[in-house]
Amino acid sequence: MGVVGLLNGHTGRVWEEDVSRDGKMIAGGSADRTVRVWNGKSGEMLNVLNGHWGEVNSVEFSR
């Protein structure tokens, strides 16, 4: 599978992304010390989780 879209928002390298089981949300963890959550269909950013002490190198939706 190739690139299917571009999610904007992170200002640092993205270390990991995960897609919710139903495909409705995508989360990304980044060197900018945030987790960002996007709408899985439209790509609209839904939330920014701040306050991490360091880079966020792992994200995962609960199954």
Sine and cosine of phi, psi and omega as CSV:
sin_phi,cos_phi,sin_psi,cos_psi,sin_omega,cos_omega
0.00,0.00,0.69,-0.72,0.03,-1.00
-0.99,-0.11,-0.23,-0.97,0.03,-1.00
-0.93,0.38,0.77,-0.64,0.01,-1.00
-0.91,-0.41,-0.12,0.99,0.03,-1.00
0.03,-1.00,0.14,-0.99,0.00,-1.00
-0.79,-0.61,0.79,-0.62,0.04,-1.00
-0.96,-0.27,0.86,-0.51,-0.04,-1.00
-1.00,-0.07,0.47,-0.89,0.14,-0.99
0.59,-0.81,-0.74,0.67,-0.03,-1.00
-0.92,0.39,0.56,-0.83,0.03,-1.00
-0.94,-0.33,0.06,1.00,0.05,-1.00
-0.73,-0.68,0.08,-1.00,0.01,-1.00
-0.85,0.53,0.68,-0.73,0.05,-1.00
-1.00,0.00,0.84,-0.54,-0.05,-1.00
-1.00,0.01,-0.59,0.81,-0.03,-1.00
-0.40,-0.92,0.52,-0.85,0.11,-0.99
-0.75,-0.66,0.42,-0.91,0.07,-1.00
-0.61,-0.79,0.53,-0.85,0.04,-1.00
-0.93,-0.37,0.73,-0.68,0.04,-1.00
-0.88,0.48,0.41,-0.91,-0.08,-1.00
-0.84,0.55,-0.60,0.80,-0.01,-1.00
-1.00,0.08,-0.04,1.00,0.03,-1.00
0.98,0.22,0.09,1.00,-0.07,-1.00
-0.99,0.17,-0.36,0.93,-0.03,-1.00
-0.68,-0.73,0.51,-0.86,0.11,-0.99
-0.80,-0.60,0.74,-0.67,0.04,-1.00
-0.88,-0.47,0.59,-0.80,0.03,-1.00
-0.72,-0.70,0.69,-0.72,0.07,-1.00
-0.96,-0.30,0.63,-0.78,-0.19,-0.98
-0.66,-0.75,0.27,-0.96,0.12,-0.99
-0.92,0.40,-0.23,0.97,0.04,-1.00
-0.99,0.16,0.15,0.99,0.08,-1.00
0.93,0.37,0.50,0.87,0.06,-1.00
-0.77,-0.63,0.36,-0.93,0.26,-0.97
-0.92,-0.39,0.76,-0.65,0.03,-1.00
-0.88,-0.47,0.59,-0.81,-0.03,-1.00
-0.84,-0.54,0.77,-0.64,-0.02,-1.00
-0.87,-0.49,0.40,-0.92,0.17,-0.98
-0.93,0.36,0.79,-0.61,-0.08,-1.00
-0.93,0.36,-0.34,0.94,0.00,-1.00
-0.99,-0.13,-0.74,0.67,-0.10,-1.00
-1.00,0.00,-0.37,0.93,-0.08,-1.00
0.99,0.14,0.04,1.00,0.03,-1.00
-0.92,0.39,0.73,-0.69,0.05,-1.00
-0.95,0.30,0.78,-0.63,-0.05,-1.00
-0.98,-0.18,-0.55,0.84,-0.10,-0.99
-0.34,-0.94,0.49,-0.87,0.13,-0.99
-0.82,-0.58,0.84,-0.54,0.02,-1.00
-0.98,-0.19,0.95,-0.32,-0.04,-1.00
-0.98,-0.18,0.08,-1.00,0.15,-0.99
0.99,-0.16,0.09,1.00,0.04,-1.00
-0.97,0.26,0.60,-0.80,-0.06,-1.00
-0.96,0.27,-0.41,0.91,-0.03,-1.00
-0.56,-0.83,-0.18,-0.98,0.02,-1.00
-0.87,0.50,0.58,-0.81,0.04,-1.00
-0.99,-0.13,0.94,-0.34,-0.10,-0.99
-0.95,-0.30,0.08,1.00,0.02,-1.00
-0.47,-0.88,0.71,-0.70,0.11,-0.99
-0.65,-0.76,0.54,-0.84,0.03,-1.00
-0.34,-0.94,0.76,-0.65,0.13,-0.99
-0.97,0.24,0.58,-0.81,0.08,-1.00
-0.94,0.35,0.54,-0.84,-0.05,-1.00
-0.99,-0.15,0.00,0.00,0.00,0.00
